[in-house]
C-alpha cells in the first residue's frame, strides 16, 4: 500500500512542478525566457511573483530598437558582410591578390 502512496505522491509533485513552471513553459520561445524563468523559479512561490511571471510570459515581444535598422551607425550592411566573406577567402588563400582586388572594386564601386 505504501508503494501506491509513494507513486501517487511522486505524480502529485510532478503535476505541482508543471503547474508551478507554467509561466516559464509559455515563455520558452521569447527573448526574455531566462529572466522569466528566474523570476518564476525564485519568486513564483510568492504568488505575486508567479502572477507577474505569467503576465510577462503572455506579453507581446517588443520591436527591435531603431539602431538595429539600416542607416544607423553599427548596422551591418550586406556590403560589409560581402567584404568580410571576401577577406576570409583571401586570408585562407582561396583567392589570389588580383582576384581579391577585383572583387573588392566590384563590391565597393568607385568611392573617389
VEXMARKOL-77843 format. One record per residue: x, y, z of N, C-alpha, C, CB in turn. Coordinates in steps of 0.1 Angstrom, whole numbers, padded with zeros to 4 digits, always signed. Glycine has a CB too. Layout:
N
XYZXYZXYZXYZ;...
This chain:
112
+0008-0012+0000+0000+0000+0000+0009+0013+0000-0009+0000+0012;+0020+0012+0007+0029+0024+0008+0035+0027-0006+0040+0021+0017;+0036+0016-0014+0041+0018-0028+0032+0026-0036+0043+0004-0035;+0019+0024-0035+0009+0032-0042+0009+0046-0038-0005+0025-0041;+0010+0048-0025+0010+0062-0020+0023+0069-0024+0009+0062-0004;+0034+0062-0025+0047+0068-0030+0045+0072-0044+0058+0057-0028;+0040+0064-0053+0038+0067-0067+0028+0079-0068+0033+0055-0075;+0017+0079-0061+0008+0090-0061+0014+0103-0057-0005+0086-0052;+0022+0102-0047+0029+0114-0042+0039+0119-0052+0037+0111-0029;+0046+0110-0059+0056+0115-0069+0048+0121-0081+0064+0103-0074;+0037+0115-0085+0029+0121-0096+0023+0134-0091+0017+0111-0100;+0019+0136-0079+0014+0148-0074+0025+0159-0074+0009+0147-0060;+0037+0155-0071+0048+0165-0071+0051+0169-0085+0060+0159-0064;+0051+0160-0094+0054+0163-0109+0043+0172-0114+0054+0150-0117;+0031+0170-0111+0020+0179-0115+0021+0193-0109+0006+0173-0112;+0025+0193-0096+0027+0206-0090+0038+0214-0096+0029+0204-0075;+0049+0207-0099+0061+0213-0106+0057+0219-0120+0072+0204-0107;+0049+0211-0127+0044+0215-0140+0036+0228-0139+0036+0204-0147;+0027+0228-0129+0018+0240-0127+0026+0252-0123+0007+0236-0117;+0036+0249-0114+0045+0260-0109+0052+0267-0120+0055+0254-0099;+0057+0259-0130+0065+0264-0141+0057+0268-0154+0076+0255-0145;+0044+0269-0153+0036+0273-0165+0041+0286-0171+0021+0274-0161;+0044+0296-0163+0049+0309-0170+0061+0306-0178+0051+0319-0159;+0071+0299-0173+0083+0296-0180+0081+0287-0192+0093+0289-0171;+0072+0278-0191+0068+0269-0203+0062+0278-0214+0059+0258-0199;+0053+0287-0210+0047+0296-0220+0057+0305-0227+0036+0304-0214;+0067+0309-0219+0077+0319-0224+0089+0313-0231+0081+0328-0213;+0089+0300-0233+0101+0293-0237+0107+0298-0251+0099+0278-0238;+0099+0304-0259+0103+0309-0272+0106+0324-0272+0093+0306-0283;+0105+0331-0261+0106+0345-0260+0121+0349-0258+0097+0351-0249;+0124+0361-0261+0138+0366-0259+0140+0367-0244+0140+0380-0266;+0130+0370-0236+0132+0372-0222+0130+0359-0214+0122+0382-0217;+0131+0348-0220+0128+0335-0214+0136+0333-0201+0131+0323-0223;+0149+0336-0201+0158+0333-0190+0154+0342-0178+0173+0337-0193;+0150+0354-0180+0145+0363-0169+0132+0358-0164+0144+0377-0174;+0123+0354-0173+0110+0349-0168+0112+0337-0160+0101+0347-0180;+0121+0328-0165+0123+0315-0158+0129+0318-0144+0133+0307-0166;+0139+0327-0143+0144+0330-0130+0134+0337-0120+0156+0340-0131;+0126+0346-0125+0115+0351-0117+0106+0340-0112+0107+0362-0125;+0102+0332-0122+0093+0320-0118+0100+0311-0108+0089+0313-0131;+0112+0308-0110+0119+0299-0101+0121+0305-0087+0133+0296-0106;+0126+0317-0086+0129+0323-0072+0117+0330-0066+0140+0332-0074;+0108+0336-0073+0097+0343-0067+0083+0338-0070+0098+0358-0071;+0083+0327-0077+0070+0321-0080+0062+0316-0068+0072+0309-0089;+0069+0312-0058+0063+0308-0045+0055+0319-0038+0073+0302-0036;+0057+0331-0042+0051+0342-0035+0037+0345-0041+0059+0355-0036;+0033+0338-0051+0020+0340-0058+0021+0353-0066+0008+0341-0048;+0025+0364-0060+0026+0376-0068+0037+0375-0079+0029+0388-0059;+0048+0368-0075+0059+0366-0084+0054+0356-0095+0071+0359-0077;+0046+0346-0092+0041+0337-0102+0032+0344-0112+0033+0325-0095;+0023+0353-0106+0014+0360-0115+0021+0370-0124+0003+0368-0106;+0031+0376-0118+0040+0386-0126+0047+0378-0137+0050+0392-0116;+0052+0366-0134+0059+0359-0145+0049+0354-0155+0066+0346-0139;+0037+0350-0151+0026+0346-0160+0022+0358-0170+0014+0341-0153;+0020+0369-0164+0016+0381-0173+0028+0384-0182+0013+0393-0164;+0040+0384-0177+0052+0387-0185+0053+0377-0197+0065+0387-0177;+0050+0364-0194+0051+0354-0204+0041+0356-0216+0049+0340-0198;+0030+0362-0213+0020+0365-0223+0022+0378-0230+0006+0365-0217;+0031+0386-0225+0033+0400-0231+0039+0398-0245+0043+0408-0222;+0035+0408-0254+0039+0408-0268+0054+0412-0268+0031+0417-0276;+0061+0406-0277+0076+0409-0279+0077+0423-0284+0082+0399-0289;+0087+0430-0279+0089+0444-0283+0097+0444-0296+0097+0452-0273;+0094+0454-0305+0101+0456-0317+0116+0459-0315+0095+0466-0327;+0125+0456-0324+0139+0459-0321+0141+0474-0321+0148+0453-0333;+0151+0479-0314+0154+0493-0314+0158+0498-0327+0164+0496-0303;+0157+0511-0329+0160+0518-0342+0174+0516-0346+0157+0532-0341;+0184+0515-0336+0198+0514-0340+0201+0500-0346+0206+0516-0329;+0191+0491-0347+0194+0479-0355+0189+0480-0369+0186+0467-0348;+0183+0491-0373+0178+0493-0386+0189+0500-0395+0165+0502-0386;+0187+0498-0408+0197+0503-0418+0198+0518-0416+0192+0500-0432;+0210+0523-0418+0212+0538-0417+0218+0542-0404+0200+0545-0420;+0217+0534-0394+0223+0538-0381+0237+0533-0380+0214+0532-0369;+0245+0540-0373+0259+0535-0371+0259+0521-0364+0267+0545-0363;+0267+0513-0368+0268+0500-0362+0260+0489-0369+0264+0501-0348;+0251+0494-0378+0243+0484-0386+0252+0477-0396+0231+0492-0393;+0251+0464-0396+0259+0456-0406+0251+0455-0419+0262+0442-0400;+0257+0461-0429+0251+0461-0442+0255+0448-0450+0254+0474-0450;+0247+0446-0460+0251+0435-0469+0264+0436-0475+0240+0434-0480;+0268+0449-0478+0281+0452-0484+0292+0448-0474+0282+0467-0487;+0290+0451-0461+0300+0448-0451+0302+0432-0450+0296+0454-0437;+0290+0425-0450+0291+0411-0450+0299+0405-0462+0277+0405-0449;+0296+0411-0473+0304+0406-0485+0319+0409-0484+0298+0413-0498;+0322+0420-0479+0336+0424-0477+0343+0414-0467+0338+0438-0472;+0336+0411-0456+0341+0402-0446+0343+0388-0452+0331+0401-0434;+0333+0383-0460+0335+0370-0466+0346+0370-0476+0321+0366-0474;+0347+0381-0484+0358+0382-0494+0372+0381-0487+0357+0395-0502;+0373+0389-0476+0386+0389-0468+0389+0375-0463+0385+0399-0457;+0379+0368-0457+0381+0354-0452+0386+0345-0463+0368+0348-0446;+0381+0346-0475+0386+0338-0486+0400+0341-0490+0376+0340-0499;+0403+0354-0490+0417+0359-0493+0427+0354-0483+0417+0374-0495;+0423+0356-0470+0431+0352-0459+0434+0337-0459+0425+0356-0446;+0424+0329-0463+0426+0315-0463+0433+0310-0475+0412+0308-0463;+0436+0319-0485+0443+0315-0497+0435+0309-0508+0454+0305-0493;+0422+0311-0507+0413+0305-0517+0413+0314-0529+0398+0305-0511;+0415+0327-0528+0416+0336-0540+0429+0343-0540+0404+0346-0540;+0433+0347-0551+0446+0354-0553+0444+0369-0549+0452+0353-0567;+0456+0376-0548+0455+0391-0546+0448+0398-0557+0470+0396-0544;+0451+0394-0570+0444+0401-0581+0429+0398-0581+0450+0395-0594;+0425+0386-0577+0411+0383-0576+0404+0391-0565+0408+0368-0575;+0412+0392-0554+0407+0399-0542+0405+0414-0546+0417+0398-0531;+0415+0420-0552+0414+0434-0556+0403+0437-0566+0427+0439-0562;+0401+0428-0575+0390+0429-0585+0376+0428-0578+0391+0418-0596;+0375+0418-0569+0362+0417-0562+0359+0428-0553+0362+0404-0555;+0370+0434-0547+0369+0445-0538+0364+0457-0545+0383+0448-0531;+0369+0460-0557+0364+0471-0565+0350+0469-0569+0373+0473-0578;+0346+0457-0572+0332+0454-0576+0322+0457-0564+0330+0440-0581;+0327+0453-0552+0318+0455-0540+0317+0469-0536+0323+0446-0529;+0329+0476-0536+0329+0490-0531+0325+0500-0542+0342+0493-0526;+0327+0496-0555+0324+0505-0565+0334+0517-0566+0310+0511-0564;+0331+0528-0572+0340+0539-0572+0337+0548-0561+0338+0547-0586;+0346+0548-0551+0344+0556-0539+0351+0570-0540+0350+0549-0527;+0359+0572-0551+0366+0585-0551+0357+0596-0556+0378+0584-0560;
